[in-house]
Structures are given as structure tokens and as C-alpha cells.
């Protein structure tokens, strides 16, 4: 159990530590540095999120895993807001171009799409009970948006040549992608098995 938590901490902590030693930060403003690290933290949270909802992290019950998933989702939104807000403060024209999909940098549109998908999930989660959204509808919408978030964030991160060290960044992105695929596949299999069991009971 301890090894799993250590490995998870290393997967997130090593890219942060490597970025902290980047020479590209030497002449940057504190707000820009904060924005960069908020982006790295957001990527790390994306690794934790699917593991929480699937109950793969030891020491957490299914209920606590779901509750932590909600809180971590909120932290992800905050990290993205800090990331985007910090970049807006340091370079408004670049952020305007990015939000309007007019930026010449290839990584910008991927990040913007992932950002809006994150905000959409958060808003949907906050309003789902008030809107009376059925669990099945929520699962489908959440899954589709999660795919957009993971894919957009991973491509966004890989294409950026910035403060993150290349190898540790690639490993973290690969882990985020692998965790999302693993959990989505397993949850789908579990639902199919549960449906088959229900059909078997109904026939009896």
C-alpha cells in the first residue's frame, strides 16, 4: 500500500521538482511561475482523479474515494483558473489569441478545449441534482468530457516546450492517459457484468 502512494507521489513530484530547476524560470515573474506550476499540478491531479473514482488507491473506502474525487475535482478547477489567470496577467494578448483559437502555437487550442471541458464537468456536477439529471446521463456526459479533458491536456502538455523536463513530463502524460483508459475500460466491464447479473436474476 505504501509503495503505491510513494509511486504516485513520485509520478507527480518528480516533474514538479524538475520544473523547479528549469533555467527558463530565472527571469520570469512570480505570477508566471505560479501559473506554470499550477498547470503541472493540474496535470498531476488528472492522474489521481480516475484512480479515486475507481477505488484503486489503497486505504480509501469506496465512499471516501468518491468524496475525495469531488474535492480533487474542485482543486483541479482552481489549478486551471490559476494557470490561465496567471498567464492572462503576464501576457493578455497571447491568452486572447489562445481563447479565440487564433494563436500560432500548436499547443494552445488543445489546452483551451481541455479547460472548457473541465469547467463543463464542474458546472454539470454542481447542477446535476437541481436539474434532475439521471445517473446514466451523468455517466455518459462525464465520460465523454473526461476523454476530451485527458486527451486535450496530454497533447497540450507534450507539445509545450517550457519549464517541464521532457522525460518526466512524458512519463506523467503517459500515466495520465493509461490511468484514464484503464479506469474507463474497467468501469465499463463492471457495468456490463452488473447488467448481466440483473438480467439473470430477472429471468429466475
PLY file of the C-alpha trace (Angstrom):
ply
format ascii 1.0
element vertex 204
property float x
property float y
property float z
element edge 203
property int vertex1
property int vertex2
end_header
0.00 0.00 0.00
2.77 2.44 0.91
4.63 1.68 -2.33
1.60 2.68 -4.39
1.34 6.03 -2.66
5.10 6.58 -2.98
4.97 5.78 -6.69
2.05 8.15 -7.17
3.81 10.91 -5.25
6.93 10.36 -7.34
5.00 10.47 -10.61
3.67 13.90 -9.68
6.51 15.21 -7.52
9.40 14.49 -9.90
8.03 16.67 -12.75
7.39 19.49 -10.26
10.91 19.22 -8.83
12.43 19.06 -12.31
10.47 22.12 -13.41
11.62 24.00 -10.32
15.22 23.62 -11.54
14.45 24.82 -15.06
16.72 27.69 -16.21
13.73 29.13 -18.07
12.33 30.36 -14.74
15.34 32.55 -13.96
13.95 35.78 -15.38
10.24 35.09 -15.11
7.75 36.98 -12.97
6.39 35.22 -9.85
2.88 35.21 -11.33
4.11 33.45 -14.45
5.97 30.87 -12.36
2.85 30.29 -10.25
0.79 29.81 -13.41
3.29 27.27 -14.77
3.30 25.19 -11.61
-0.49 25.37 -11.37
-0.58 23.72 -14.80
1.75 20.95 -13.65
-0.34 20.39 -10.52
-3.48 20.21 -12.66
-1.89 17.52 -14.80
-0.93 15.60 -11.67
-4.49 15.82 -10.35
-5.70 14.28 -13.59
-3.67 11.21 -12.75
-5.30 10.92 -9.32
-8.90 11.57 -10.39
-9.68 8.31 -12.23
-7.83 6.23 -9.62
-10.02 7.73 -6.90
-13.35 7.10 -8.62
-12.39 3.52 -9.43
-11.24 2.78 -5.87
-7.70 1.88 -6.90
-5.95 3.89 -4.20
-5.35 1.78 -1.07
-6.52 3.00 2.31
-9.59 4.74 0.91
-13.05 3.19 1.03
-15.34 3.50 -1.99
-17.27 6.29 -0.29
-14.13 8.22 0.70
-12.70 7.72 -2.76
-15.78 9.29 -4.33
-15.80 12.17 -1.86
-12.09 12.79 -2.42
-12.74 12.65 -6.18
-15.17 15.55 -5.78
-12.74 17.62 -3.72
-9.86 16.84 -6.08
-12.06 17.89 -8.98
-12.59 21.23 -7.26
-8.84 21.55 -6.75
-8.35 20.81 -10.45
-10.68 23.66 -11.38
-8.80 26.02 -9.04
-5.45 24.95 -10.51
-6.69 25.59 -14.05
-8.07 29.01 -13.08
-4.70 29.95 -11.54
-2.87 28.60 -14.59
-4.99 30.54 -17.08
-5.38 33.61 -14.88
-1.63 33.89 -14.28
-0.88 33.61 -17.98
-3.57 36.20 -18.70
-1.98 38.66 -16.26
1.51 38.19 -17.69
0.50 38.16 -21.36
-3.11 39.17 -22.17
-2.68 39.28 -25.99
-1.39 35.70 -26.07
-4.27 34.48 -23.91
-6.84 36.30 -26.05
-5.40 34.65 -29.17
-5.48 31.28 -27.41
-9.10 31.64 -26.27
-10.12 32.74 -29.77
-8.20 29.80 -31.31
-6.06 32.32 -33.19
-2.76 31.51 -31.51
0.09 30.35 -33.78
1.32 27.94 -31.09
0.07 24.37 -31.76
-0.43 23.54 -28.07
-2.87 26.38 -27.32
-6.13 25.01 -28.79
-5.67 21.68 -27.02
-5.32 23.42 -23.68
-8.30 25.69 -24.28
-10.56 22.79 -25.25
-9.47 20.84 -22.18
-10.07 23.90 -19.99
-13.65 24.37 -21.19
-14.30 20.64 -20.75
-13.07 20.85 -17.14
-15.35 23.82 -16.46
-18.25 21.98 -18.12
-17.79 18.92 -15.89
-17.59 21.08 -12.77
-20.72 23.03 -13.70
-22.62 19.88 -14.65
-21.62 18.20 -11.38
-22.78 21.23 -9.38
-26.17 21.40 -11.14
-26.94 17.73 -11.82
-29.21 17.26 -8.78
-31.01 20.54 -9.34
-31.57 19.64 -13.00
-32.64 16.11 -12.14
-30.04 14.50 -14.38
-30.29 10.71 -14.39
-27.21 8.73 -13.29
-26.80 7.12 -16.71
-26.91 10.51 -18.47
-24.36 11.86 -15.99
-22.01 8.91 -16.53
-22.13 9.26 -20.29
-21.58 13.03 -20.22
-18.84 12.75 -17.60
-17.04 10.05 -19.56
-17.16 11.95 -22.85
-15.92 15.15 -21.22
-13.23 13.22 -19.34
-11.95 11.86 -22.65
-11.72 15.41 -24.02
-10.00 16.63 -20.84
-7.38 13.87 -20.78
-6.67 13.91 -24.50
-6.52 17.71 -24.69
-4.37 18.07 -21.57
-1.89 15.37 -22.59
-1.41 16.76 -26.10
-1.21 20.30 -24.67
1.48 19.23 -22.22
3.51 17.20 -24.69
3.59 19.98 -27.30
4.74 22.66 -24.87
8.48 23.19 -24.74
8.75 25.05 -21.48
9.64 24.63 -17.83
8.75 20.93 -17.57
11.60 18.48 -18.09
10.97 16.36 -21.18
11.26 12.81 -19.82
9.38 13.33 -16.55
6.68 15.22 -18.46
6.31 12.40 -20.98
6.08 9.82 -18.19
3.42 11.80 -16.34
1.40 12.32 -19.52
1.64 8.62 -20.34
0.47 7.70 -16.83
-2.47 10.11 -17.04
-3.51 8.58 -20.36
-3.01 5.00 -19.16
-4.93 5.57 -15.92
-7.88 7.09 -17.77
-8.03 4.27 -20.32
-7.67 1.59 -17.63
-10.39 3.02 -15.39
-12.85 3.71 -18.22
-12.37 0.18 -19.54
-12.77 -1.43 -16.12
-15.85 0.60 -15.21
-17.47 -0.36 -18.50
-16.74 -4.05 -17.85
-18.12 -3.80 -14.30
-21.34 -2.22 -15.55
-21.79 -4.93 -18.17
-21.31 -7.66 -15.58
-23.78 -5.96 -13.22
-26.31 -5.70 -16.03
-25.88 -9.37 -16.89
-26.37 -10.32 -13.24
-29.53 -8.25 -13.06
-30.86 -9.86 -16.22
-30.04 -13.31 -14.82
-31.90 -12.57 -11.58
-34.88 -11.24 -13.52
-35.08 -14.43 -15.59
-35.09 -16.57 -12.47
0 1
1 2
2 3
3 4
4 5
5 6
6 7
7 8
8 9
9 10
10 11
11 12
12 13
13 14
14 15
15 16
16 17
17 18
18 19
19 20
20 21
21 22
22 23
23 24
24 25
25 26
26 27
27 28
28 29
29 30
30 31
31 32
32 33
33 34
34 35
35 36
36 37
37 38
38 39
39 40
40 41
41 42
42 43
43 44
44 45
45 46
46 47
47 48
48 49
49 50
50 51
51 52
52 53
53 54
54 55
55 56
56 57
57 58
58 59
59 60
60 61
61 62
62 63
63 64
64 65
65 66
66 67
67 68
68 69
69 70
70 71
71 72
72 73
73 74
74 75
75 76
76 77
77 78
78 79
79 80
80 81
81 82
82 83
83 84
84 85
85 86
86 87
87 88
88 89
89 90
90 91
91 92
92 93
93 94
94 95
95 96
96 97
97 98
98 99
99 100
100 101
101 102
102 103
103 104
104 105
105 106
106 107
107 108
108 109
109 110
110 111
111 112
112 113
113 114
114 115
115 116
116 117
117 118
118 119
119 120
120 121
121 122
122 123
123 124
124 125
125 126
126 127
127 128
128 129
129 130
130 131
131 132
132 133
133 134
134 135
135 136
136 137
137 138
138 139
139 140
140 141
141 142
142 143
143 144
144 145
145 146
146 147
147 148
148 149
149 150
150 151
151 152
152 153
153 154
154 155
155 156
156 157
157 158
158 159
159 160
160 161
161 162
162 163
163 164
164 165
165 166
166 167
167 168
168 169
169 170
170 171
171 172
172 173
173 174
174 175
175 176
176 177
177 178
178 179
179 180
180 181
181 182
182 183
183 184
184 185
185 186
186 187
187 188
188 189
189 190
190 191
191 192
192 193
193 194
194 195
195 196
196 197
197 198
198 199
199 200
200 201
201 202
202 203
